[in-house]
Structures are given as C-alpha cells and as structure tokens.
C-alpha cells in the first residue's frame, strides 16, 4: 500500500493514475503491519503535506483525505511503531 501511495504522489496524471487511486490508500492509514514500511510511508505523507506543490494539495477532496490520514496517524495510540523520532517531531509542528 505504501508503494502505491508513493507512486500516486509522483505520477497522478488523470490518465493512468487518478485522485481516486490515492484516496482509498489514505483512508487505511495509519499502517501498522511492518515497522519500516509504516515509518517510511507516514514520513512520505508528512513530506507531501509540507510540499505546497504536492498532488495532495491539488483538489479539496484529496487534501481532505490527506488531512484525515494525518490526523489518524497523529492520534494513533496502538503498540505498532508508525513514526520515526524525526517524523514525530515534524508531526508535532504540522497544522492541518
């Protein structure tokens, strides 16, 4: 799922990949199954949020999906490790 999200961030063009390909992935966050993938995927989402030119800021619906995913990542209280120390620090400063 994380790899598909990364492809969407870079390659949504409305022909092969569309906004609606990324929305279901964002709706499943936070990812909790594999620590390295969890941290990497959530870090990439944070980076995309911080990039004003990111695809997630091109439509209100996609931006809302990203905002909801970030909220769930921020509020996660389970036992899985889903963020690196660095990502936790950045997440604490994000406005969304």
matplotlib code that plots the C-alpha trace (Angstrom):
import matplotlib.pyplot as plt

x = [0.0, 2.8, 4.5, 1.2, 0.8, 4.4, 3.6, 0.4, 2.2, 4.6, 2.5, -1.1, -1.8, -5.5, -4.8, -3.2, -3.4, -6.1, -7.0, -9.4, -6.5, -4.8, -7.9, -8.5, -4.9, -5.0, -8.2, -6.3, -3.7, -2.1, -0.3, 0.7, 1.8, 5.5, 7.6, 9.9, 7.1, 4.9, 7.6, 8.6, 5.0, 3.9, 7.1, 6.4, 2.8, 4.2, 6.7, 3.9, 1.8, 4.7, 5.2, 2.8, 3.2, 2.3, -0.5, -2.4, -3.0, -4.4, -8.0, -10.1, -11.2, -7.6, -6.4, -9.2, -8.3, -4.6, -5.7, -7.8, -4.9, -2.5, -5.0, -5.3, -1.5, -1.1, -3.7, -2.6, -2.2, -1.6, 1.6, 3.0, 5.8, 4.4, 6.7, 10.4, 11.6, 12.2, 8.7, 7.1, 8.9, 7.7, 4.2, 4.0, 4.5, 2.1, -1.0, -3.8]
y = [0.0, 2.4, 1.8, 2.6, 5.8, 6.8, 6.1, 8.2, 11.2, 11.4, 10.1, 11.1, 12.4, 11.8, 9.2, 6.2, 7.2, 9.4, 11.1, 8.2, 5.8, 7.6, 8.3, 4.6, 4.2, 7.3, 6.0, 3.0, 5.0, 4.6, 1.5, -0.8, -4.1, -3.6, -1.1, 0.0, 0.4, 2.2, 4.8, 5.3, 5.6, 8.0, 10.1, 10.4, 11.6, 14.2, 15.4, 15.6, 17.6, 20.0, 20.4, 23.1, 21.7, 18.1, 16.4, 16.1, 19.9, 19.9, 19.0, 19.7, 16.1, 14.7, 17.3, 16.4, 12.7, 13.6, 15.7, 12.9, 10.4, 12.7, 13.1, 9.4, 9.0, 11.8, 10.3, 6.6, 5.0, 1.4, -0.6, -0.6, 1.8, 4.0, 7.1, 7.7, 10.1, 12.8, 12.3, 12.6, 16.0, 17.2, 15.9, 17.9, 21.1, 20.5, 22.5, 20.6]
z = [0.0, 0.8, -2.5, -4.3, -2.3, -3.3, -7.0, -6.7, -5.1, -8.1, -11.0, -10.8, -14.2, -14.7, -17.4, -15.7, -12.0, -10.6, -7.3, -6.6, -6.7, -3.7, -1.6, -0.6, 0.4, 2.6, 4.2, 5.5, 7.3, 9.8, 8.6, 11.4, 10.0, 9.1, 11.2, 8.4, 5.9, 8.5, 9.2, 5.6, 4.3, 7.0, 6.6, 2.9, 3.6, 6.0, 3.4, 0.8, 3.2, 3.7, 0.0, -1.3, -4.9, -3.9, -5.6, -2.3, -2.5, -6.0, -5.1, -2.0, -1.7, -1.9, 0.6, 3.0, 2.7, 3.5, 6.4, 7.8, 7.4, 9.1, 12.0, 12.4, 12.3, 14.9, 17.2, 16.9, 20.3, 19.4, 20.0, 16.5, 15.7, 12.9, 13.1, 13.4, 16.1, 13.4, 11.9, 15.4, 15.8, 12.4, 13.0, 16.3, 14.4, 11.5, 11.0, 9.2]

ax = plt.figure().add_subplot(projection="3d")
ax.plot(x, y, z, "-o")
ax.set_aspect("equal")
plt.show()
